[in-house]
Amino acid sequence: MLDLVTENSADTGQQALSGPMPLIEARGLMKSYDRRRMVLDGINLTIEAGERVALIGSNGCGKSTLLKSLIGLHPISGGTLRCFGDPVGMQGTRAQRLSMRRRTGFVFQKHCLVRRRTVLSNVIHGLFGERGSWHAFSHSLAREDWRLRAMHALAEVDLADKAMERADALSGGQQQRVAIARALVRRPRLLIADEPAASLDPVSGRNVMDLFTQLCRDHAITLIYTSHDMAHAVDYADRVVALKHGRVLFDRPAQRVTRADLKDTFDG
């Protein structure tokens, strides 16, 4: 017990001297698919826990590639990358990769729901990857505590009353809220979203972004999302990171992003 207290005290002292560790830290990150052209060309990026960061840029600038590289879905070609303090991708161990994915939720433009299954089953699918995850195949197979977690997540997106309906019976906005609940059921520390409102009409899109960012704030979840809607990027993020030709064009607080910045991002 004495050794444990001493060790913890030393860790705490070291953390106090160095400050809190960033949740994500990329240095000189490179990514190429064919070795002829760099999709990401020397990205330096630090994201602190609890931040909401929007990635913007024209098609082909590397937004989605960066998003997926940050969490190890795409192996990087060079540089260093850490998430939750651990190396990402092939730089890390299998245990580190599994741990990172368990702490990360995903929401994409396409809802990726199993249309013929119930809303509740689709939310429970978010628990695939957990021990005994075959139980997540359907709500009828799921453990009771998983069903309760899924119902709580549905209540947070105001869809608890739709739990036993088929996913394809819901509107597009409701389906995206199910996708958010599926991400939340993992109790993530990091939420990754690729164009989460792009397939929705303007009103539904803002409603989803309102809900999305409020839930991240309520649960202290770090949020990184891409958007082609500049109002969504500026209104819902703490920081905006613009990419151009695979490099960071600017990285600044959302309230300081100007029309000229946006013009520079999408011209050329």
Secondary structure by P-SEA (a helix, b strand, c coil): caaaaaaaaaaaaaaaaacccccbbbcbbbbbcccccccccbbbbbbcccbbbbbbbcccccaaaaaaaaaccccccbbbbbcccccccccccaaaaaaaaaabbbbcccccccccccaaaaaacccccccccccccccccccaaaaaaaaaaaaaaccccccccccccccaaaaaaaaaaaaacccccbbbbccccccccaaaaaaaaaaaaaaaaaabbbbbbccccaaaaaacccbbbbbcccccccccccccccaaaaaaaccc
